[in-house]
Amino acid sequence: MVRRRIFRALDRVLLDRLCYDLSVVKHPILFALFAALAHSQSVPKLPDGKPNFNGIWQALGPMNYDIERHMARASMMLREGPHGPLAAVPMLRLGAVGSVPGSMGIVEGGSIPYKPDAAKKRDENRANWLDRDPEVKCYMPGVPRATYMPFPFQIIQNQKQFFISYEFAGAYRDIYFKNPGPAETDSWMGQSVGRWEGNTLVVDVTGLSDQTWFDRAGTHHSNQLHVVERYTMTTPNHIQYEATIEDPEVFTKPWKISMPLYRRMEPDARLLDFKCAEFVEELMFGEYRRKPLERK
């Protein structure tokens, strides 16, 4: 009995590793093999037979720095140096903490199909990251960025409702299964309408504010952004996440991101408070004090 349990545990470890490897390699034959193996593990179900996504999840990797494929960079803001790019002056004191790790990216095809003017704006945003990135000011991250920030999120689900709570800035989304019609106004997290395609939850997201970014690399969009997300539970501890991005004002064609999401396995895993608005009050409003504090 003990030996059987050990082998089962090893099978899970190997399958979990295979899930990660295939999410990176995306080899169609291997992915089909993985899918067959994954079904041998029992994906948790609700009483109505739909996958049970309840739990705390997190993406792993440096996607929040830059979702496109890229080499490591000296800083999130750069200037030209005598032998190549160097950290911009405001970033110097951060040293390695302010650098950007390299990544294979999560954009299928490696790069985003920007229109020429939109690409120039992306470059301007990157050069002025410290002043322009909404994350710096603790604005809600929007969709899909909330999914792959370096913070966990919790899915709360029953047979009629699907709710996602994010640790960063206390953001949240209520997924409607009955379409309420067009969003009354644009908002940070938009309006999400879900439907089931077999065991995959498909979420149609509209009404997104143009003030959100996709990452710290200045990747922007307009208020015409339309995101279609797909959540597929591949094992009890993995979700395959995909999002198709469409914005005719900024991109020449729709494009797609994909990545695995991992269940947080700690016995005491939970969301903690990170309501960062109070952390940036001095940054945003300190100069208006009766007696302003030193800001250099």
Order of alpha helices (4+ residues) and beta strands (2+ residues): alpha-alpha-beta-beta-beta-alpha-alpha-alpha-beta-beta-beta-beta-beta-beta-beta-beta-alpha
